[in-house]
Amino acid sequence: MTIDLYTWGTPNGRKVSIMLEEVGVAYEVHPINITQGEQHAPEFLKISPNNKIPAIVDRDNGMALMESGAILKYLAEKTGRLMPADMAARHRVSEWLMWQMGGFGPTLGQAHQYLKFNAGKAPFAEERLTKEVQRLYGVLDRRLEGRDYVADDYSIADIAIWPWVSRFEWHQADLNAFPNVKRWYVALAERPGVQRGYHVPTPQPEIPMP
């Protein structure tokens, strides 16, 4: 099994490179420099109709997939890894994957724009996002109380959430205020697969630590 991975150094991109490293699947990286508009190239559009990274092509069957959550589920099902077989446990993983895809990630993405890159331009948006960022980190912190991982065992839910938390400084989030998130974040940051996947497609500064 070999995967062609089309990606850039963003939280969504890192989800898939971390997953591939964790399950030990061979892959070839194709950097898509979103700062230079490469995501709009016609050849990439054929793979990712929404012009977003990440995307993959499975060389085994020619399957092309976009959307990081869909890719994580595909790789988990194909490898039989990081998604439980038990129905209740599997749906718990899906629940937290959807939480990341539907709320945590989009909110933090907006926080990047308003709190980091355009501070002072939209006070109402900044106030709203600051409160929602704190609320969502609080949700995650309560979920991780007494648990090593968000769905009890290490899974694609953790892999989906962790890269977004790795930009906690951009969110103006103090992980010391969320001790369960901090413990979980540091533990995952020590995993070799997470460390390797974080530096795809190009080497980055060290993983931010609280």
Backbone as a printed PyTorch tensor [residue, N CA C, xyz], in Angstrom:
tensor([[[  0.8470,  -1.1930,   0.0000],
         [  0.0000,   0.0000,   0.0000],
         [  0.8770,   1.2340,   0.0000]],

        [[  0.6760,   2.0880,  -0.9730],
         [  1.3950,   3.3540,  -1.0480],
         [  0.3890,   4.4670,  -1.3070]],

        [[  0.5620,   5.5570,  -0.5830],
         [ -0.3380,   6.6930,  -0.6730],
         [  0.4200,   7.8890,  -1.2480]],

        [[ -0.1800,   8.5700,  -2.1980],
         [  0.2990,   9.8830,  -2.6190],
         [ -0.4130,  10.9120,  -1.7530]],

        [[  0.3720,  11.6920,  -1.0120],
         [ -0.1670,  12.6790,  -0.0860],
         [  0.1010,  14.0800,  -0.6050]],

        [[ -0.9710,  14.8190,  -0.8120],
         [ -0.9010,  16.2070,  -1.2640],
         [ -1.2120,  17.0770,  -0.0480]],

        [[ -0.2250,  17.8660,   0.3910],
         [ -0.3830,  18.5010,   1.6910],
         [  0.4660,  19.7450,   1.8200]],

        [[  0.2390,  20.4510,   2.9170],
         [  1.0430,  21.5980,   3.3260],
         [  1.0900,  21.6120,   4.8450]],

        [[  1.9440,  22.4440,   5.4260],
         [  2.1720,  22.4200,   6.8730],
         [  1.1070,  23.1480,   7.6590]],

        [[ -0.1190,  22.6330,   7.6310],
         [ -1.2370,  23.1870,   8.3830],
         [ -1.7680,  22.1080,   9.3260]],

        [[ -2.6110,  22.4860,  10.3000],
         [ -3.1810,  21.4490,  11.1670],
         [ -3.9090,  20.3540,  10.3970]],

        [[ -4.6990,  20.7200,   9.4020],
         [ -5.4110,  19.6900,   8.6370],
         [ -4.4470,  18.8040,   7.8650]],

        [[ -3.4200,  19.4010,   7.2830],
         [ -2.4330,  18.5980,   6.5800],
         [ -1.7010,  17.6410,   7.5060]],

        [[ -1.3730,  18.1060,   8.6860],
         [ -0.6140,  17.2790,   9.6250],
         [ -1.4180,  16.1090,  10.1640]],

        [[ -2.7200,  16.2380,  10.1740],
         [ -3.5230,  15.0870,  10.5930],
         [ -3.1420,  13.8540,   9.7800]],

        [[ -3.0720,  14.0200,   8.4670],
         [ -2.8950,  12.8640,   7.5920],
         [ -1.4550,  12.3640,   7.6220]],

        [[ -0.4830,  13.2670,   7.6480],
         [  0.9050,  12.7980,   7.7220],
         [  1.1730,  12.0910,   9.0470]],

        [[  0.5830,  12.5860,  10.1420],
         [  0.7300,  11.8910,  11.4270],
         [  0.0730,  10.5180,  11.3520]],

        [[ -1.1150,  10.4380,  10.7840],
         [ -1.8020,   9.1490,  10.6550],
         [ -0.9650,   8.1610,   9.8560]],

        [[ -0.4270,   8.6020,   8.7310],
         [  0.3750,   7.6990,   7.9020],
         [  1.6120,   7.2160,   8.6480]],

        [[  2.2240,   8.0930,   9.4150],
         [  3.3810,   7.6910,  10.2110],
         [  2.9840,   6.7150,  11.3120]],

        [[  1.8590,   6.9650,  11.9470],
         [  1.4390,   6.0950,  13.0500],
         [  1.0840,   4.6930,  12.5830]],

        [[  0.4890,   4.5650,  11.4040],
         [  0.0980,   3.2280,  10.9370],
         [  1.1680,   2.5850,  10.0630]],

        [[  2.2350,   3.3190,   9.7690],
         [  3.3550,   2.7460,   9.0470],
         [  3.1000,   2.4840,   7.5800]],

        [[  2.2420,   3.2850,   6.9640],
         [  1.9440,   3.1260,   5.5360],
         [  2.9430,   3.9430,   4.7240]],

        [[  3.4570,   3.3540,   3.6520],
         [  4.3790,   4.0710,   2.7680],
         [  3.6270,   5.1890,   2.0510]],

        [[  4.2690,   6.3370,   1.9340],
         [  3.6260,   7.4460,   1.2290],
         [  4.6610,   8.3460,   0.5910]],

        [[  4.2180,   8.9890,  -0.4890],
         [  5.0500,   9.9710,  -1.1820],
         [  4.3920,  11.3290,  -1.0330]],

        [[  5.1780,  12.3200,  -0.6110],
         [  4.6470,  13.6490,  -0.3380],
         [  4.7180,  14.5170,  -1.5850]],

        [[  3.6210,  15.1930,  -1.8620],
         [  3.5510,  16.1720,  -2.9320],
         [  3.1650,  17.5050,  -2.2890]],

        [[  4.1190,  18.3810,  -2.0150],
         [  3.7870,  19.6490,  -1.3640],
         [  2.8930,  20.5100,  -2.2480]],

        [[  1.8480,  21.0590,  -1.6380],
         [  0.9530,  22.0070,  -2.3050],
         [  1.0770,  23.3170,  -1.5400]],

        [[  1.8450,  24.2410,  -2.0860],
         [  2.1290,  25.4870,  -1.3780],
         [  0.9130,  26.4120,  -1.4660]],

        [[  0.1150,  26.4050,  -0.3970],
         [ -1.1220,  27.1810,  -0.4150],
         [ -0.8510,  28.6830,  -0.3240]],

        [[  0.3390,  29.0690,   0.0970],
         [  0.6600,  30.5110,   0.1340],
         [  0.9350,  31.0510,  -1.2600]],

        [[  1.1650,  30.1530,  -2.2240],
         [  1.4140,  30.5630,  -3.6060],
         [  0.2750,  30.1510,  -4.5420]],

        [[ -0.8390,  29.7170,  -3.9590],
         [ -2.0190,  29.4030,  -4.7620],
         [ -1.9730,  28.0820,  -5.4930]],

        [[ -1.0600,  27.1860,  -5.1280],
         [ -0.9530,  25.9270,  -5.8510],
         [ -2.1810,  25.0360,  -5.6930]],

        [[ -2.9930,  25.3110,  -4.6670],
         [ -4.2150,  24.5250,  -4.4670],
         [ -5.2620,  24.7890,  -5.5400]],

        [[ -5.0420,  25.8260,  -6.3400],
         [ -5.9870,  26.1480,  -7.4070],
         [ -5.5570,  25.5970,  -8.7690]],

        [[ -4.4630,  24.8860,  -8.8070],
         [ -3.9870,  24.3300, -10.0700],
         [ -4.9690,  23.2790, -10.5870]],

        [[ -5.2270,  23.2640, -11.8940],
         [ -6.2060,  22.3100, -12.4450],
         [ -5.8940,  20.8640, -12.1120]],

        [[ -4.6120,  20.4950, -12.0920],
         [ -4.2770,  19.1020, -11.8100],
         [ -4.6000,  18.7210, -10.3660]],

        [[ -4.4780,  19.6900,  -9.4470],
         [ -4.8480,  19.4050,  -8.0560],
         [ -6.3640,  19.3800,  -7.9040]],

        [[ -7.0620,  20.2120,  -8.6360],
         [ -8.5200,  20.2540,  -8.5750],
         [ -9.1260,  18.9070,  -8.9510]],

        [[ -8.4640,  18.1580,  -9.8170],
         [ -8.9680,  16.8420, -10.1870],
         [ -8.9550,  15.8840,  -9.0020]],

        [[ -8.0450,  16.1010,  -8.0830],
         [ -7.9250,  15.2500,  -6.8970],
         [ -8.7590,  15.7920,  -5.7570]],

        [[ -8.7360,  17.1120,  -5.5870],
         [ -9.4370,  17.7730,  -4.4910],
         [-10.3580,  18.8470,  -5.0600]],

        [[-11.6040,  18.5030,  -5.3880],
         [-12.5040,  19.4600,  -6.0370],
         [-12.7660,  20.7250,  -5.2320]],

        [[-12.5220,  20.6910,  -3.9110],
         [-12.7430,  21.8680,  -3.0670],
         [-11.4950,  22.7310,  -2.9320]],

        [[-10.4490,  22.4140,  -3.6870],
         [ -9.2130,  23.2020,  -3.6650],
         [ -8.5840,  23.3060,  -2.2810]],

        [[ -8.7220,  22.2630,  -1.4840],
         [ -8.1710,  22.2890,  -0.1380],
         [ -7.2240,  21.1120,   0.0560]],

        [[ -6.1770,  21.3610,   0.8620],
         [ -5.3520,  20.2420,   1.3210],
         [ -5.8680,  19.8150,   2.6920]],

        [[ -5.6300,  18.5530,   3.0600],
         [ -4.8940,  17.5240,   2.3440],
         [ -5.7960,  16.7460,   1.3890]],

        [[ -5.1390,  15.9960,   0.5300],
         [ -5.8250,  15.0390,  -0.3280],
         [ -4.8840,  13.8590,  -0.5250]],

        [[ -5.4470,  12.7240,  -0.8590],
         [ -4.6300,  11.5360,  -1.0990],
         [ -5.0950,  10.8340,  -2.3650]],

        [[ -4.1800,  10.0330,  -2.9040],
         [ -4.5180,   9.0350,  -3.9130],
         [ -3.9160,   7.7240,  -3.4410]],

        [[ -4.7430,   6.6930,  -3.3500],
         [ -4.3020,   5.3590,  -2.9640],
         [ -3.8730,   4.6260,  -4.2350]],

        [[ -2.6040,   4.3300,  -4.3370],
         [ -2.1030,   3.6830,  -5.5480],
         [ -2.6390,   2.2700,  -5.7270]],

        [[ -3.1240,   1.6500,  -4.6580],
         [ -3.6700,   0.2990,  -4.7730],
         [ -4.9010,   0.2550,  -5.6620]],

        [[ -5.7340,   1.2920,  -5.5630],
         [ -7.0240,   1.2340,  -6.2560],
         [ -7.3870,   2.5190,  -6.9880]],

        [[ -6.4900,   3.5030,  -6.9450],
         [ -6.7540,   4.7620,  -7.6190],
         [ -7.7080,   5.6840,  -6.8890]],

        [[ -8.1190,   5.2940,  -5.6750],
         [ -9.0550,   6.1140,  -4.9010],
         [ -8.4280,   7.4550,  -4.5530]],

        [[ -9.1020,   8.5510,  -4.9450],
         [ -8.6910,   9.9030,  -4.5670],
         [ -9.6730,  10.4210,  -3.5350]],

        [[ -9.1480,  11.0060,  -2.4820],
         [ -9.9950,  11.5180,  -1.4080],
         [ -9.5080,  12.8900,  -0.9620]],

        [[-10.4490,  13.7840,  -0.7070],
         [-10.1690,  15.0440,  -0.0460],
         [-10.8530,  15.0140,   1.3200]],

        [[-10.6780,  16.0720,   2.1100],
         [-11.2470,  16.2350,   3.4460],
         [-10.5250,  15.3340,   4.4510]],

        [[ -9.8690,  15.9910,   5.3900],
         [ -8.9900,  15.2790,   6.3200],
         [ -9.7220,  14.2220,   7.1370]],

        [[-10.9400,  14.5100,   7.5860],
         [-11.6750,  13.5230,   8.3660],
         [-11.9990,  12.2780,   7.5640]],

        [[-12.4120,  12.4690,   6.3170],
         [-12.7070,  11.3300,   5.4490],
         [-11.4450,  10.5110,   5.1890]],

        [[-10.3240,  11.1850,   5.0350],
         [ -9.0610,  10.4820,   4.7930],
         [ -8.6590,   9.6690,   6.0190]],

        [[ -8.8020,  10.2570,   7.2070],
         [ -8.4610,   9.5220,   8.4310],
         [ -9.3190,   8.2640,   8.5560]],

        [[-10.6030,   8.3770,   8.2920],
         [-11.4830,   7.2140,   8.3890],
         [-11.1090,   6.1560,   7.3480]],

        [[-10.7930,   6.5980,   6.1460],
         [-10.4060,   5.6590,   5.0910],
         [ -9.1560,   4.8760,   5.4880]],

        [[ -8.1490,   5.5910,   5.9580],
         [ -6.8980,   4.9270,   6.3260],
         [ -7.0880,   4.0110,   7.5230]],

        [[ -7.9240,   4.4310,   8.4710],
         [ -8.1930,   3.5800,   9.6280],
         [ -8.8930,   2.2920,   9.2150]],

        [[ -9.8730,   2.4090,   8.3280],
         [-10.6060,   1.2280,   7.8920],
         [ -9.7330,   0.3140,   7.0340]],

        [[ -8.9080,   0.9070,   6.1890],
         [ -8.0960,   0.0660,   5.3040],
         [ -6.9950,  -0.6720,   6.0590]],

        [[ -6.4270,  -0.0130,   7.0660],
         [ -5.3350,  -0.6400,   7.8200],
         [ -5.8210,  -1.4060,   9.0430]],

        [[ -7.0610,  -1.1680,   9.4540],
         [ -7.5500,  -1.7970,  10.6830],
         [ -6.9030,  -1.2260,  11.9290]],

        [[ -6.4760,   0.0350,  11.8500],
         [ -5.7680,   0.6590,  12.9640],
         [ -6.4420,   1.9560,  13.3850]],

        [[ -6.3920,   2.2300,  14.6810],
         [ -6.7870,   3.5240,  15.2610],
         [ -8.2670,   3.8510,  15.0930]],

        [[ -9.0760,   2.8200,  14.8510],
         [-10.5290,   2.9300,  14.8640],
         [-11.0500,   1.6080,  15.4190]],

        [[-11.7250,   1.6260,  16.5770],
         [-12.1220,   0.3600,  17.2060],
         [-13.1510,  -0.4080,  16.3930]],

        [[-13.1460,  -1.7280,  16.5660],
         [-14.1170,  -2.5850,  15.8880],
         [-15.4570,  -2.5610,  16.5950]],

        [[-15.4480,  -2.4310,  17.8990],
         [-16.6870,  -2.3770,  18.6730],
         [-17.5350,  -1.1860,  18.2340]],

        [[-18.8340,  -1.4150,  18.0070],
         [-19.6730,  -0.3710,  17.4360],
         [-19.7680,   0.8530,  18.3320]],

        [[-20.0000,   0.6490,  19.6280],
         [-20.1430,   1.7940,  20.5340],
         [-18.8470,   2.5980,  20.5950]],

        [[-17.7310,   1.9060,  20.6920],
         [-16.4360,   2.5970,  20.7500],
         [-16.1360,   3.3120,  19.4410]],

        [[-16.5150,   2.6970,  18.3190],
         [-16.2820,   3.3090,  17.0130],
         [-17.0860,   4.6030,  16.8670]],

        [[-18.3030,   4.5860,  17.3270],
         [-19.1150,   5.8010,  17.2460],
         [-18.6260,   6.8760,  18.2080]],

        [[-18.0280,   6.4880,  19.3170],
         [-17.4520,   7.4880,  20.2120],
         [-16.2860,   8.1880,  19.5270]],

        [[-15.4670,   7.4280,  18.8180],
         [-14.3820,   8.0480,  18.0540],
         [-14.9530,   8.9940,  17.0040]],

        [[-15.9870,   8.5480,  16.2830],
         [-16.6040,   9.3950,  15.2570],
         [-17.1810,  10.6650,  15.8630]],

        [[-17.7550,  10.5430,  17.0510],
         [-18.3310,  11.7110,  17.7280],
         [-17.2840,  12.8010,  17.9290]],

        [[-16.1120,  12.4250,  18.4000],
         [-15.0730,  13.4150,  18.6800],
         [-14.3460,  13.8540,  17.4140]],

        [[-14.3150,  12.9920,  16.4170],
         [-13.8080,  13.4200,  15.1150],
         [-14.7220,  14.4990,  14.5360]],

        [[-16.0340,  14.2890,  14.6300],
         [-16.9850,  15.2830,  14.1240],
         [-16.9200,  16.5730,  14.9430]],

        [[-16.6870,  16.4500,  16.2350],
         [-16.5250,  17.6360,  17.0740],
         [-15.3680,  18.4910,  16.5720]],

        [[-14.2810,  17.8440,  16.2290],
         [-13.1430,  18.5950,  15.6980],
         [-13.4670,  19.1940,  14.3410]],

        [[-14.0610,  18.4080,  13.4680],
         [-14.3190,  18.8760,  12.1160],
         [-15.3760,  19.9780,  12.0790]],

        [[-16.3810,  19.8670,  12.9500],
         [-17.4920,  20.7880,  12.8830],
         [-17.3740,  22.0190,  13.7560]],

        [[-16.5430,  21.9640,  14.8050],
         [-16.4750,  23.0710,  15.7400],
         [-15.0760,  23.5240,  16.0990]],

        [[-14.3080,  22.6150,  16.6350],
         [-12.9800,  22.9810,  17.1450],
         [-12.0930,  23.5480,  16.0400]],

        [[-11.9570,  22.8080,  14.9440],
         [-11.1020,  23.2610,  13.8490],
         [-11.5780,  24.5500,  13.1950]],

        [[-12.8470,  24.6320,  12.7720],
         [-13.3170,  25.8700,  12.1470],
         [-13.1940,  27.0950,  13.0560]],

        [[-13.4960,  26.9240,  14.3410],
         [-13.3770,  28.0600,  15.2580],
         [-11.9330,  28.5020,  15.4000]],

        [[-11.0360,  27.5520,  15.5520],
         [ -9.6320,  27.9170,  15.7020],
         [ -9.0750,  28.4990,  14.4100]],

        [[ -9.5530,  28.0220,  13.2710],
         [ -9.1380,  28.6170,  12.0100],
         [ -9.5360,  30.0820,  11.9130]],

        [[-10.7370,  30.3990,  12.3830],
         [-11.1620,  31.7980,  12.4130],
         [-10.3350,  32.5950,  13.4290]],

        [[ -9.9950,  31.9560,  14.5380],
         [ -9.1580,  32.6330,  15.5340],
         [ -7.8010,  33.0100,  14.9510]],

        [[ -7.2650,  32.1470,  14.1010],
         [ -5.9990,  32.4860,  13.4460],
         [ -6.1310,  33.8010,  12.6850]],

        [[ -7.2330,  33.9440,  11.9810],
         [ -7.4100,  35.1300,  11.1450],
         [ -7.6470,  36.3910,  11.9770]],

        [[ -8.4910,  36.2900,  12.9840],
         [ -8.8890,  37.4850,  13.7240],
         [ -7.9930,  37.8110,  14.9170]],

        [[ -7.4860,  36.7820,  15.5910],
         [ -6.6890,  37.0220,  16.7930],
         [ -5.2020,  37.1470,  16.5000]],

        [[ -4.7340,  36.4460,  15.4640],
         [ -3.2920,  36.4810,  15.1690],
         [ -2.9570,  37.4140,  14.0060]],

        [[ -3.6200,  37.2470,  12.8740],
         [ -3.2010,  37.9490,  11.6610],
         [ -3.8770,  39.2980,  11.4470]],

        [[ -5.0320,  39.5180,  12.0620],
         [ -5.7680,  40.7650,  11.8330],
         [ -6.2720,  41.3680,  13.1380]],

        [[ -5.4570,  41.2850,  14.1490],
         [ -5.8670,  41.7870,  15.4680],
         [ -6.2120,  43.2730,  15.3940]],

        [[ -7.3050,  43.6350,  16.0630],
         [ -7.7120,  45.0290,  16.1370],
         [ -8.6510,  45.4770,  15.0420]],

        [[ -8.9090,  44.6390,  14.0550],
         [ -9.7470,  45.0390,  12.9210],
         [-11.2310,  44.7560,  13.1340]],

        [[-11.5330,  43.7940,  13.9980],
         [-12.9350,  43.3980,  14.1850],
         [-13.1440,  43.0340,  15.6540]],

        [[-13.3260,  44.0390,  16.5180],
         [-13.4280,  43.7760,  17.9590],
         [-14.5330,  42.7890,  18.3290]],

        [[-15.6950,  42.8900,  17.6760],
         [-16.7820,  41.9660,  18.0010],
         [-16.3630,  40.5230,  17.7110]],

        [[-15.7750,  40.3040,  16.5320],
         [-15.3440,  38.9520,  16.1660],
         [-14.2640,  38.4550,  17.1150]],

        [[-13.3330,  39.3160,  17.4830],
         [-12.2650,  38.9180,  18.4040],
         [-12.8380,  38.5080,  19.7570]],

        [[-13.7960,  39.2920,  20.2600],
         [-14.3920,  38.9600,  21.5620],
         [-15.1430,  37.6350,  21.4940]],

        [[-15.9220,  37.4680,  20.4440],
         [-16.6920,  36.2350,  20.2920],
         [-15.7730,  35.0240,  20.1610]],

        [[-14.7470,  35.1370,  19.3420],
         [-13.8480,  34.0090,  19.1240],
         [-13.0320,  33.6980,  20.3690]],

        [[-12.6070,  34.7150,  21.0890],
         [-11.8550,  34.4750,  22.3290],
         [-12.6900,  33.6450,  23.2980]],

        [[-13.9640,  33.9910,  23.4440],
         [-14.8410,  33.2430,  24.3460],
         [-15.0660,  31.8230,  23.8510]],

        [[-15.2660,  31.6690,  22.5410],
         [-15.5350,  30.3370,  21.9980],
         [-14.2980,  29.4550,  22.0460]],

        [[-13.1260,  30.0320,  21.8260],
         [-11.8870,  29.2650,  21.9660],
         [-11.7590,  28.7260,  23.3840]],

        [[-11.9840,  29.5790,  24.3750],
         [-11.8900,  29.1530,  25.7630],
         [-12.9300,  28.0820,  26.0760]],

        [[-14.1330,  28.2410,  25.5410],
         [-15.1760,  27.2490,  25.7900],
         [-14.8030,  25.8930,  25.2220]],

        [[-14.3010,  25.8800,  23.9770],
         [-13.9590,  24.6200,  23.3330],
         [-12.7650,  23.9320,  23.9900]],

        [[-11.7670,  24.6970,  24.3720],
         [-10.6690,  24.0940,  25.1330],
         [-11.1990,  23.5130,  26.4470]],

        [[-12.1670,  24.1790,  27.0400],
         [-12.7680,  23.6660,  28.2630],
         [-13.5100,  22.3580,  28.0390]],

        [[-14.2220,  22.2610,  26.9180],
         [-14.8960,  21.0120,  26.5640],
         [-13.8840,  19.8790,  26.4680]],

        [[-12.7950,  20.1340,  25.7650],
         [-11.7590,  19.1060,  25.6070],
         [-11.1180,  18.7610,  26.9440]],

        [[-10.8860,  19.7580,  27.7670],
         [-10.2660,  19.5120,  29.0710],
         [-11.1570,  18.6230,  29.9380]],

        [[-12.4510,  18.8950,  29.9470],
         [-13.3630,  18.0640,  30.7430],
         [-13.4390,  16.6460,  30.1880]],

        [[-13.3970,  16.5130,  28.8640],
         [-13.4430,  15.1860,  28.2670],
         [-12.2140,  14.3610,  28.6580]],

        [[-11.0820,  15.0020,  28.7810],
         [ -9.8300,  14.2950,  29.0550],
         [ -9.5880,  14.0550,  30.5450]],

        [[-10.4830,  14.5400,  31.3840],
         [-10.3210,  14.2930,  32.8220],
         [-10.4340,  12.8000,  33.0950]],

        [[ -9.3910,  12.2140,  33.6470],
         [ -9.3900,  10.7870,  33.9430],
         [ -9.1890,   9.8960,  32.7390]],

        [[ -8.8610,  10.4790,  31.5820],
         [ -8.6410,   9.6980,  30.3660],
         [ -7.2900,  10.0490,  29.7470]],

        [[ -6.6460,   9.0550,  29.1650],
         [ -5.4120,   9.3170,  28.4350],
         [ -5.6990,   9.8720,  27.0480]],

        [[ -6.8370,   9.4730,  26.4610],
         [ -7.1720,   9.8630,  25.1000],
         [ -8.6510,  10.2330,  25.0280]],

        [[ -9.0310,  10.9660,  23.9960],
         [-10.3870,  11.5130,  23.9760],
         [-11.4580,  10.4290,  23.8660]],

        [[-11.1430,   9.3030,  23.2330],
         [-12.1150,   8.2130,  23.1290],
         [-11.5760,   6.9650,  23.8170]],

        [[-10.8950,   7.1670,  24.9220],
         [-10.3410,   6.1180,  25.7920],
         [ -9.0610,   5.4930,  25.2350]],

        [[ -9.0950,   4.9620,  24.0220],
         [ -7.8810,   4.4480,  23.3850],
         [ -7.4120,   5.4410,  22.3220]],

        [[ -6.1190,   5.4430,  22.0570],
         [ -5.5510,   6.3180,  21.0340],
         [ -6.2120,   6.0290,  19.7000]],

        [[ -6.6530,   7.0810,  18.9990],
         [ -7.4500,   6.8830,  17.7940],
         [ -7.3160,   8.0730,  16.8550]],

        [[ -8.0330,   7.9710,  15.7420],
         [ -8.0410,   9.0730,  14.7810],
         [ -8.6520,  10.3420,  15.3670]],

        [[ -9.4230,  10.2220,  16.4270],
         [ -9.9600,  11.4220,  17.0740],
         [ -8.8300,  12.2480,  17.6710]],

        [[ -7.9000,  11.6020,  18.3570],
         [ -6.7420,  12.3140,  18.9080],
         [ -5.8980,  12.9190,  17.7900]],

        [[ -5.6990,  12.1540,  16.7330],
         [ -4.8800,  12.6200,  15.6180],
         [ -5.5120,  13.8310,  14.9410]],

        [[ -6.8450,  13.8800,  14.9060],
         [ -7.5340,  15.0190,  14.2960],
         [ -7.4240,  16.2710,  15.1550]],

        [[ -7.4870,  16.1130,  16.4640],
         [ -7.5410,  17.2600,  17.3710],
         [ -6.1550,  17.8290,  17.6590]],

        [[ -5.1720,  16.9640,  17.8490],
         [ -3.8570,  17.4030,  18.3380],
         [ -3.2010,  18.4810,  17.4720]],

        [[ -3.1860,  18.3620,  16.1370],
         [ -2.4850,  19.4060,  15.3570],
         [ -3.0830,  20.7930,  15.5290]],

        [[ -4.3720,  20.8650,  15.7970],
         [ -4.9770,  22.1740,  16.0510],
         [ -4.5330,  22.7290,  17.3950]],

        [[ -4.4440,  21.8750,  18.3920],
         [ -3.9690,  22.3390,  19.7020],
         [ -2.5160,  22.7850,  19.6240]],

        [[ -1.7630,  22.2320,  18.6800],
         [ -0.3470,  22.6000,  18.5730],
         [ -0.1540,  24.0710,  18.2100]],

        [[ -1.2200,  24.7380,  17.8210],
         [ -1.1570,  26.1800,  17.5680],
         [ -1.8280,  26.9700,  18.6960]],

        [[ -1.7410,  26.4360,  19.9020],
         [ -2.4030,  27.0690,  21.0400],
         [ -1.9730,  28.5200,  21.2240]],

        [[ -0.7260,  28.8470,  20.8690],
         [ -0.2750,  30.2340,  21.0100],
         [ -1.0410,  31.1600,  20.0740]],

        [[ -1.3810,  30.6730,  18.8960],
         [ -2.1510,  31.4660,  17.9450],
         [ -3.5570,  31.7370,  18.4720]],

        [[ -4.0450,  30.8400,  19.3460],
         [ -5.4100,  30.9420,  19.8620],
         [ -5.4710,  31.7690,  21.1480]],

        [[ -4.3090,  32.2010,  21.6110],
         [ -4.2150,  32.8950,  22.9010],
         [ -4.7710,  32.0140,  24.0150]],

        [[ -4.4690,  30.7290,  23.9070],
         [ -4.9170,  29.7470,  24.8960],
         [ -3.7280,  29.3310,  25.7620]],

        [[ -3.8590,  29.4820,  27.0480],
         [ -2.8380,  29.0720,  28.0090],
         [ -3.1340,  27.6380,  28.4210]],

        [[ -2.3220,  26.6930,  27.9790],
         [ -2.5900,  25.3000,  28.2980],
         [ -2.4760,  25.0120,  29.7830]],

        [[ -1.8020,  25.8660,  30.5290],
         [ -1.7540,  25.6760,  31.9760],
         [ -3.1340,  25.8420,  32.6070]],

        [[ -4.0170,  26.5390,  31.9190],
         [ -5.3970,  26.6960,  32.4020],
         [ -6.2500,  25.4700,  32.0740]],

        [[ -5.7000,  24.5720,  31.2660],
         [ -6.4180,  23.3630,  30.8590],
         [ -5.4860,  22.1650,  31.1060]],

        [[ -5.3240,  21.7750,  32.3720],
         [ -4.2820,  20.7970,  32.7140],
         [ -4.4450,  19.4430,  32.0480]],

        [[ -5.6800,  19.0190,  31.7980],
         [ -5.8720,  17.7230,  31.1430],
         [ -5.4800,  17.7900,  29.6720]],

        [[ -5.8010,  18.9030,  29.0280],
         [ -5.3680,  19.1040,  27.6380],
         [ -3.8480,  19.1610,  27.5810]],

        [[ -3.2450,  19.8630,  28.5050],
         [ -1.7880,  19.9850,  28.5190],
         [ -1.1290,  18.6240,  28.6640]],

        [[ -1.5990,  17.8150,  29.6030],
         [ -1.0270,  16.4760,  29.8160],
         [ -1.1400,  15.6370,  28.5540]],

        [[ -2.3330,  15.6380,  27.9510],
         [ -2.5790,  14.8680,  26.7280],
         [ -1.7270,  15.3850,  25.5760]],

        [[ -1.6520,  16.6930,  25.4290],
         [ -0.9020,  17.3020,  24.3340],
         [  0.5780,  16.9330,  24.4170]],

        [[  1.1520,  17.0420,  25.5950],
         [  2.5800,  16.7380,  25.7770],
         [  2.8350,  15.2560,  25.5180]],

        [[  1.9510,  14.3930,  25.9970],
         [  2.1300,  12.9510,  25.7890],
         [  2.1220,  12.6080,  24.3070]],

        [[  1.2000,  13.1920,  23.5540],
         [  1.1590,  12.9070,  22.1250],
         [  2.3600,  13.5020,  21.4050]],

        [[  2.8160,  14.6490,  21.8500],
         [  3.9740,  15.2850,  21.2240],
         [  5.2290,  14.4390,  21.3590]],

        [[  5.2350,  13.5280,  22.3050],
         [  6.3960,  12.6550,  22.5110],
         [  6.3520,  11.4080,  21.6430]],

        [[  5.2600,  11.1630,  20.9630],
         [  5.1540,   9.9810,  20.1120],
         [  5.9900,  10.1740,  18.8450]],

        [[  6.8300,   9.1990,  18.4940],
         [  7.6640,   9.3490,  17.2890],
         [  6.8650,   9.5990,  16.0200]],

        [[  5.7180,   8.9400,  15.8730],
         [  4.9110,   9.1510,  14.6780],
         [  4.3710,  10.5610,  14.5880]],

        [[  3.9710,  11.1200,  15.7190],
         [  3.5020,  12.4970,  15.7510],
         [  4.6460,  13.4390,  15.3880]],

        [[  5.8130,  13.1740,  15.9420],
         [  6.9610,  14.0380,  15.6640],
         [  7.3350,  14.0050,  14.1900]],

        [[  7.3470,  12.8250,  13.5920],
         [  7.6970,  12.7410,  12.1680],
         [  6.6250,  13.3980,  11.3040]],

        [[  5.3710,  13.1220,  11.6070],
         [  4.2870,  13.6640,  10.8050],
         [  4.1680,  15.1680,  10.8950]],

        [[  4.5720,  15.7300,  12.0160],
         [  4.4960,  17.1760,  12.2100],
         [  5.3790,  17.9110,  11.2110]],

        [[  6.4670,  17.2970,  10.8060],
         [  7.4610,  17.9590,   9.9550],
         [  7.2750,  17.6580,   8.4660]],

        [[  6.0600,  17.2880,   8.0910],
         [  5.7130,  17.0550,   6.6850],
         [  4.8620,  18.2340,   6.2160]],

        [[  5.1160,  18.7840,   5.0230],
         [  6.0630,  18.3240,   4.0000],
         [  7.4700,  18.8900,   4.1410]],

        [[  7.6660,  19.8810,   5.0190],
         [  8.9950,  20.4650,   5.1880],
         [  9.3150,  20.5630,   6.6660]],

        [[ 10.5850,  20.4480,   7.0460],
         [ 10.9540,  20.5690,   8.4580],
         [ 10.5030,  21.9000,   9.0410]],

        [[  9.9980,  21.8270,  10.2790],
         [  9.5000,  22.9950,  10.9800],
         [ 10.3200,  23.2380,  12.2380]],

        [[ 10.1660,  24.4150,  12.8560],
         [ 10.7330,  24.5670,  14.1910],
         [ 10.1640,  23.4980,  15.1230]],

        [[ 10.7520,  23.3540,  16.2630],
         [ 10.3040,  22.3200,  17.1960],
         [  8.8230,  22.4820,  17.5280]],

        [[  8.1830,  21.3730,  17.8600],
         [  6.7890,  21.3990,  18.2610],
         [  6.6180,  22.3510,  19.4410]],

        [[  5.6730,  23.2830,  19.3570],
         [  5.4720,  24.2250,  20.4830],
         [  5.0870,  23.4670,  21.7520]],

        [[  5.6940,  23.8640,  22.8450],
         [  5.4000,  23.2330,  24.1160],
         [  4.9580,  24.2720,  25.1290]],

        [[  3.9810,  23.9220,  25.9770],
         [  3.4990,  24.8650,  26.9870],
         [  4.5300,  25.0950,  28.0900]]])
